[in-house]
């Protein structure tokens, strides 16, 4: 094996941006359904594509004709459905690799499977055969990247480290893992739509169905592939990655379901095999021309250079968010920063209360309650992404006994009253407010944006303040405190009101509340429960 090790060219470490753009998302999906693979049992350079797989079984497979920029992750993904992968050696200068499995049964199953189905990486057929080597003894210093990759995928390998090999049938593969993925979006600072998910996950295979929903105050989705192998590869490549820069993190697991039942094609669910399904309950149907426009705009998701080291940059995110409005409503927001909020309780609403509530999702610049229609207001956010985020989370929420409606306004800015004109305090400029949550670059606030929930996160609590003090304070907002829990350092706590509406009111009244000792209470919505 010493001669093999000297050929190792592990290459420069690549960030998640390259993984999501050039290395995986731009490459066509791995299609396990169409070619013939053969093996002649030796590692020499001559390879006869018409030979039978008659080599001596070994735990090590020799893989040839790899595309030039293929990654260790993509090669490891080839073996995962068949059992535990124990080692890998990339010979990038020769477009070859050696893959070691935990058992000969696993390699036998893999070889048998690919006798009638040629694997492809990046739309290029590759060739798999038994190696003459019985195990890989690699130089750990030279092979650090590959070993790191193996450790990273340990959690997604099946508990069946080998699928008993004599059958080796496609049905055995399907039983090993479900073709349905459960996807959770953490730190969802920008809206993530069904179409954005389809754009990303279709790079790994044919997506048949998607259902999106909110559970435990988190945006989630179920996504079904036509082949469980595609689901394996998508999970391997995307789990833990960010869709946008430093936010919208994908958490992916296999679902216990093997088939999704989709009743409606709309912005919440889609069956791509049944375009005839109704939209249901007045939900908008995706017009083909709109879908085409959306696909063009969201191509940024897969464009080389569109992603920063942590994910998509903010310019691309803005375009993708604008495109998502095309998909849902048939019109693009154009990055509009002004929201129209209607059906407000005009007896209780104020510019300050709207500033506090909408400030959970962005930096509110100006608020104007309409003079002749005091149950409506215009709210100007710092940018279009924040207005989209506030709209997606607050539209349909109950505030002061009324369900508010939040839409994009036709206005581009909120005008201040002319100098000397008394507008009865209906308009207020918050541009220089010290209470903006998102002015500081890299603030942790970006990572803790959640939909309104009955559970509130409290911070900046002085050591002298007791649980009883806080319970009393929040009870005085005309709500009921159901549960309370201090964090270990006593500076933060979780407090659960009886309803989401009560929590909204408590946040409005008590965020930045002066609780003494030069402490102002910080209140936000939490994804946790007590």
Secondary structure, DSSP 8 states (H G I E B T S, - for coil): -HHHHTT--------HHHIIIIITTSS-----SS------S--SS---TT--S-S---SEEEEES--TT--HHHHHHHHHTTB-EEEEEEEGGGTEEEEEES-HHHHHHHHHHTTSS--EETTEE-EEEE-S-SS----TTTTHHHHHHHHHHGGGS-S-SB--TTT--HHHHHHHS-SEEEEEEES--S---HHHHHHHHGGGS-EEEEEEEEETTEEEEEEEESSHHHHHHHHHHHTT-EEETTEEEEEEEE-S-SS------SSSEEETT-TT----TT-----HHHHHHHHHHGGGGTSTT-EETTEE-HHHHHHHHHHHHHHHHSS--TT--EEEEES--TTT--HHHHHHHHTTSS-EEEEEE-TT-TT-EEEEESSHHHHHHHHHHHTT-EETTEE-EEEE-S-SS-----TT---TT-EEE-TT-TT-SS-STT-GGGG------SEEEEE---TT--HHHHHHHHHTTT--EEEEEE-TTSS-EEEEESSHHHHHHHHHHHTT-EEETTEE-EEEE-S---
